[in-house]
Amino acid sequence: MAVLMLAPLLLAVPAGYLAGGRLRHLIHVPLRHAWLLWLAAVLQFLQLRHIRPGFSLLIPVFGLAFAFLLANLRGRGRALQLAVGAVLTGGALNAAAIAVNGRMPHTAEAVQAAAALPADPGAAKHFVADAGTRLLWLGDVIPVPAIHGVISIGDIALLLGAAGIIAAGMRPSGVRISPADDESAGNDRCSRHRLKG
C-alpha cells in the first residue's frame, strides 16, 4: 500500500510543473489549526494499538481531518478548494462505511482478484465482509492487482483530491489569500496601529 500512498505525488508533481508550479512553493502554504492533524495522528496511533473506547477511533480521526481542511478553505484558490472538496467527499464515503460497520469491510473476491492478503480477524481497521455487512459498496471492493491491494470509491476521491491539493499548492496563486481576506487583514492592522497610537 506504500505505492498507493505515493500515488498523489506521482500524479501531482508532473501536473504541478506543467501548470507552472514549483515544489518549493509547498513550504510557503500557510496552515491554520495544524494541531488538529497532530491530534488525529495520536488517535490513529491508538487505533492501531487496538485501544478502542467502544467505537472505532477512525471516526474522530476523520472528523479532526475534516475540521482541519474546512478551517483552511477560506481565502484559497478555486483549484485548491475543489481538491479539498474531493478529499472531504472521499473521507465522508469511507467514514460512512466505517461508522455502520465499526471497521472498513472488504470482500474476499476483491482480495483474491488483487492477490492480496485478507484482513486478520483481529485487525484494527479492516474485516472481511459477511452477510451482515452494511454499505458494502462503499468498502474496499475495488481490486488493484498492481499493488496487491483493494481500495474503495472513497479512496479514489481521496487520492485525486490529495493530488489536486499538492498540484495547487505548487502554484503561488493556489495559496494566495483572497482580496476580501486581505482587505480584512489590512483593516485589522490599521485598527491595531490606531490603538497603539
N, C-alpha and C positions, 0 to 999 in steps of 0.2 A: 504493500500500500504506500510505501515511500514514494514510488513513482507517481502515484495518484496525487500525493501532496505537492509534488513538484510541477504538476500539470499547469497550474495557473501561471507559474513563472515561465514555463516553456511557451505558453500562448501569449502572455502579456509582454514580455520583454521585446520580442521582434515587432509586435504591434505598436508598442510604445515608441520604438525607434523610428518605425515607418511614419508615425504621426508627428515626428519631430521632437520627441521627448528624450530625456536622458535619465539614467538610473540615479544620478546624483541628486536629482530633484526630490526623490523619495524621502531623503533625510530632512527635508525642509517642510514636510507636510505637518501642519500644526494639528495636534490631537488634544481633544478635551476629555477629561474624566478617564484617563488611562487606568486608574485604579480599578475600574470595573472589569477590565481584562485580567488584571492580576488576581482579583477575587474569583473570577471564572476559572482561571488556571488552577487555583487551590482546590476548588470544588471538583474539578476534573481529576486531579490527583487523588482526592479522597474516594471518588467513584472507582478509580482503577484499583484502589486498595480495598475494595469491597466494603467500604464504610457507607452504608445507606440507611438513613433515618426513616425507614418505612416507605420510601418512594425513591425514584431514580433521581440522582443529583444532576443528571443531564438536563432536566427541565429548568432548574435555576441557572445552570450554565448557559443555556440558550437565552434565557431571559436577560442575564447580565450582558451577553454579547449583543443582543438586540438593543438594549438601553445604550450601550456604548456607540453603536452605529447610528442610532437616532440622534444622540447628542452631538454627533459630528457631521450631521447632514447640513445644518444651517450654514449658508454662505458658500457652499461648494458649487462647482461647475455642474452643468446638466449631465455630462457623461458620468461623473463620479456618483451623482445621485441615482442615476439609472442602475449603475453597477451595485450600489448598496441595496437598492430595491430588489435586485436579483438575489443577493445574499440573504436578505430578510425573508424573501419568499421561500428559498430553498431551506433555510433554517426552520421556518414555520412548518413546512411539509414534513421534515424529519422529526420535529418536536411533536407533531400530531401523532405520528406512528409510535413514538416512544411513550407518549403520555397515556395512550389507551392500552398499551401492552406492557409497560414497565421497562422494556428494553427494545432494541431495534430488531425486528424479525427479518430473517432471510429464508429463502426456500432451498430445499435440498436439491431441486432441479437446477437452480441457478448456480449453486455451489459446484455441482457436478459439471455443468457446462463450462465453468470457468476454471476447472481443475484446481479449485481452492479447497482449503480445509474448513469443515463445518465448525461452528462455534462450540466451545466446550460448554456442557450443561451449566457450569457454574460461572460462565463468563459474565463480566460486569455490564457489558454494553450490547451484546447480541444474543440471539437464540434462534434455533431452528423452528420455523413456523409449523403450527399444527391446526387442527380443525377449529380451535377456539381463538385463533389469531384474528385481530380486527385491523382494518385498514391495511391489509397486506400489500395492496398495490402501491402503497407509499413506502414499503420496506425495501430492503436490499434484494431486489428481484431481477436486476439487470446484470448478466454475467459479462465480465471483461477478461477474456482469456489471456490477453497480452500481459496483464499484471497478476493473473491468478487470483482475482478478487471479484466481489459483487458490490454494486452500488445502487443507489436509489435515484428516483427523479429529483428529489431534493438535493442530492449530492451534485448532480449535473448543474442545477441552478447555482449552487454554492461555488462550484469550480469556475463557472463562467463569470459569476459576479466578482469573485476574488481576482480573476484575471483582469476584469474591467477596472477594478479599483487600482491595481498595480499600474496598468497602462495609463489610466487617467492621472494617477499620482506622478507619473514620469513627466507630465506636461505641466509647466508652471500655471497655465490657465485652469488646470483641473483642480487646483487647491486654492485659487485666489478667492479672497473674501468678496462677497457681492457688494455693489455700491451702497446699498441700504445699510448693510452691516458696517461698512467702512465709515459712512456718514455718522452712524450712531456712535461708533468708537471715537470719532473725532469730536463729537459733541460732548462725550464723557470727559475727554482730555481737556477740552475748553472749560468745562464746569469745574474740574479739579484745579485748573490753573487759576480761575477766578477765586475759588475758595482759599487757595494759598495766598493770593494777593490780599 
